Amino acid sequence: MRKTVETIGFILVLMGVSGAVDRLWTQPIMSLFLNAFDRWVIPHLPFATGYEVYANLMLAVVGGVIILLGGRLKA
């Protein structure tokens, strides 16, 4: 269970960083998967319009928190 939670957190960190990089520059590596949050979720959130980079960085922070909390779970 702990490894599953940590893996989900790691994927969220990757997606957040990738989305922020894609907004600031281009992201050629696995962009269809890693930028899914940036392309399909953010456009449907009216409060995130204009703050896409911050939303992606917040996703990375949430992923980091999930990784930390996953490390505290019992094996």
C-alpha positions in Angstrom: 0.0 0.0 0.0 2.8 2.4 0.9 4.6 2.0 -2.4 1.4 2.5 -4.3 0.7 5.8 -2.5 4.3 6.9 -3.1 4.1 6.0 -6.8 0.9 8.1 -7.2 2.6 11.0 -5.4 5.7 10.6 -7.7 3.5 10.6 -10.8 1.7 13.8 -9.6 5.1 15.5 -9.0 6.1 14.6 -12.5 2.9 15.8 -14.0 3.0 19.1 -12.1 6.6 19.8 -13.1 6.1 18.7 -16.7 3.0 20.9 -17.0 4.9 24.0 -15.6 7.8 23.3 -18.0 5.3 23.0 -20.9 3.7 26.3 -20.0 7.1 28.1 -19.8 8.8 26.3 -22.7 8.1 23.0 -24.5 7.9 19.5 -23.1 8.7 16.8 -25.7 9.0 13.8 -23.3 5.8 11.9 -22.8 3.8 15.1 -23.1 0.5 13.4 -23.8 0.6 11.6 -20.5 2.5 14.0 -18.3 0.6 17.1 -19.4 -2.9 15.5 -19.0 -3.7 17.7 -16.0 -2.5 20.8 -17.8 -4.5 20.1 -21.0 -7.7 18.5 -19.7 -8.3 19.6 -16.1 -7.0 23.2 -15.9 -9.2 24.5 -18.8 -12.3 23.4 -16.9 -11.4 25.2 -13.7 -12.4 28.9 -14.0 -10.3 30.0 -11.1 -7.1 28.5 -12.6 -7.4 30.5 -15.9 -4.4 32.7 -16.1 -2.6 30.8 -13.3 -1.7 27.6 -15.1 1.9 27.6 -14.0 0.9 28.0 -10.4 -1.7 25.3 -10.7 0.9 22.9 -12.1 3.4 23.7 -9.4 0.6 23.2 -6.8 0.0 19.8 -8.2 3.7 19.0 -7.8 3.5 20.2 -4.2 0.5 18.0 -3.5 2.3 15.0 -5.0 5.3 15.7 -2.7 3.0 15.8 0.3 1.5 12.5 -0.8 4.9 11.0 -1.0 5.8 12.2 2.5 2.5 10.9 3.9 3.0 7.6 2.1 6.3 7.1 3.8 4.5 7.4 7.2 2.0 4.6 6.3 2.6 1.2 7.9 4.0 -1.4 5.5 
